[in-house]
Amino acid sequence: MDQPHIELAGITIAAVDVAQMVQFYNAVFAADLHPFAAFGTTLYRGQLAGLQLVFCPNDFLQIQAEKNRQQFSFAVSDIAWVVETAVFHGGTITQPINTANGTRYAGIADPDGNTIELRQPVSEETTR
C-alpha cells in the first residue's frame, strides 16, 4: 500500500492570556484572528503561514506544561522588523539576531513564553 498524502492543515494553541496572544500574533504575523463561539467558550481563528490557527483558553483545555513542547520556525524577509514588532507587542528576545552560514537567525518568545525561531537569508540588500 502506498503512503497516503499527509499535510499539516492547522494548529491549535492553548493560550494563557488569550487577548494578548491574539494581539501579538495579529501584529507580528498578520494572523487575522477573529473570535468565534464553540464548546461553550470563545475561541479565535485565523491564518499563520498558510495554516489555520486557533487559540483556545488554556483553562478550558487544562494543559499543564512547564515549557512549550513545539517550536515554530519562520523564514522572514525582515528579521529586525519581526523582532522589534514582537517585543513591542509583548514578546521577548530569547536569542539576539546573529549571522551564520549565510543566514540571519534570532529567537523570540510570544507573550505566553512559546519560543519562535526566525531565519532570514543574507543578501546584499540585508542592511538592518
N, C-alpha and C positions, 0 to 999 in steps of 0.2 A: 504494500500500500504506500502511495506517495505521501510525503509530508504535507499536511494541509497548510494553506496560506494563513499566516497569523500576523496581525499588525496591532499596534497599540492604538486604541481609539480614544482613550481619555484617562483621566486620573482624578481621584477624589482626595482632597486633603482635609484632615481633621484639624481645624484651627482653634486655638485657644482664644485669641482676640479676633473674631471674625471681621469686625468692622475695619480694624487696622490692616488685616491681611488683604481684604478686598481693595482698600485704598492703595496699598503698596503694589499689588500685582497689576491693578489698573494703571497706575502711574509708571511703573518701571517696565512692565512687559505688555502694556496695552491689551490686557486680558478682556476688557469689556464685560466684566462680571455684573450680573443683574440678579436681584432676588427672585425666588420662586418658592411656593409653599409645597412641602412634601413631608410625609411621615409625622405630621403634627409640629413641624418646626420650619424655620426659614433657612433655605439653602441658597447658594449663589452659583450661577452657571455662566461660563464664558469660554474663551479660547486661549490656549497657551501653546505657541509654536505649532499651530495647526491641530492640536488635540483639544478635545472637550475638557474643560477644567471645572470642577465642582468643589466648593468649600462647604463643609458641614461643621456645625459646632462640635468641638471635641467632647463637651459634656453630654451630648446626645449619643455619640459613638462610644464614649468611655474608653478610649485608647490610652494606655499607660505606657509611655516610652520615655526613657531618660534623654535620648537624642534621636534625631531623625534616622530612619532606617533606610533611606534612599537619598540620593543627591541628584539634582538636576545639573546638567552641563549644557550651557548655551554658547553657540557661536554668535558673536555680535559684531556689528560694523563699527561701533564706537564704544570701546570698553570704559573709557574715562566717563563718558556721559552716563552709562548704565550704573557705574559705581557711585557717582555723585548723586544721581536721582534716587538710587536705593537708600543712601544714607539720609537724604533729605526727607524721605518718606518712611523713616523708622527702621531701616535696615542697618546692619553693621558690616564693617570690613573685617573679614577673617584672614585674608591674605592680600597685602597690597599688590598693586599692579607690578608685574615683573616680566621680563622677556627672556625666553629660552628657545633655541632651535627654530627661530623664525616666527614665533607665536608669542603674543602678549597674553598673560594669564592674570586672573585675580579671583579672589574668593569673597563672597558676601553671604550674609545670613538675612533671611526675611524677619519680620517682627516676632514671629513665633520661635525663631532660632534655627530654622531649617537652612542648612548650608547649600549654596549655589555656586558652581564653578562657571567662570566666564572665560571665553577664549576669543582672541581676535588675531587673524593673520597679520603679520607685519608687512607693510608695503611702503613704498616711497611716500605715499600720501598720509601715512600714520604720523601725525605730528603731536597729538595730545598725550 
